[in-house]
């Protein structure tokens, strides 16, 4: 099929090219392009208004002029859809950005897949990560959508890298990593670390970097979803999809909507924010063939967890892992806020009575510990009862126990990473709470795997 002339450019801005179209049919998500000085500049149709089409440019519009001819590409936005996605790094538009090559090109439209109600399977098994604080307070099931919330610099990306490492080793499942609007330096670090760990050929990567325009940051997530769907639907795998950072997707959509003169709601977010997020989240599901389990880093603007975009994203999630700056300031990593962290799997019917009761007891200890800190600040620890003194010291041991040496941080910490089985975690927590480890100093529980009476 040859490319078809559809009209001429009538106005240009950084994120919106208006085109006066002829009688040729143009629809939403069609790819149009113009050629200027031998350079092809592509746009994607975002809006139609009679004979005028608004399109979002994929590249810089510098050099474009009014009156330039516009053509329609025969196919929409596509990405490779075969085994050759593994070990490759793509940009938001499906182009390779590493030194690899694809031998046999087989592509699929990034918007073409939607999971029907009949396909969805809700009976996936539990996905153990080997990370103590997650497996204990926020266990997850295959097919779950887990949020990873936290402000800048509290350890979201490091935790995602650790999950990629641990879950591949535990499940032998391939992963897809989607970088949405994050720093290119962090993307290069992830690439190098995955290659050094011999994990790069077990995953596919899509980057829509911070320095690129809003179109790139808004399309990266759809390209990544298509790669994950290939592994689930064609390879019948339990796929891990990491999105860092889904808030940047909403931010890019806000910028595009502003350029299209659509009236925003609170904080400048698009009025269709629910639809925009649903188009992503509804594609992340389990079927009879396999599952996509997603970990979604969510930047919290100004550390405000009540932000409209954050709240809209979290309504789609099956659980959330909240990283807290106050925990990080104590030098405790992963810096998880155990009160805000949750999972729908914390249910007696799903994880068993022992695990459930231990979570309840641990949270009771944490809660009482916070009250005791205020009492001690005024009266001193000598005024506590024996019972409260035990709660205070045991909680400090528990808090230290839920730190963990990370495989991906070995070069920085000098401590070998550890993968801890859930049975060992439950045993250790039970022993700490029951007083079996009262004779050990709390420092012995800091940055270890399972406790061996050190």
Buried (B, 14 or more C-beta within 10 A) or exposed (E): EEEBEBBBBBEBEEBBBBBBBEEEEBEEBBBBBBEBEEEEBBBBBBBBEEEBBBBBBBBEBEEBEEEBEBBBBEEBBBBBBBBBBBBBBBBBBBEBBBEEEBEEEEBBBBBEBEBEEEEEBEEBEBBBBBBBBBBBBBBBBBBBBBBBBBBEEBBBBBBBBBBBBBBBBBBEBBBBBBBBBBEEEBBEBBBEBBEEBEBBEBBBBBBBBBEBBBBBBBBBBBBBBBBBBBBBBBBEBBBBBBBBBBBBBBBBBBBBBBBBEEEEEEEEBBEBBEEBBBBBBEBBBBBEBBBBBBBBBBBBBEEEBEBBBBEBBBEBBBBBBBBBBEBBEEEBBBBBBBEEBBBBBBEEEBBEEEBBEBBEBBEEBBBBBEEBEEBBEEEEEEEBEEEBBBBBBBBBBBBBBBBBBBBBBEEEEEEEBBBBBBEBBBBBBBBBBEEEBEEBEBEBBBBBBBBEEE
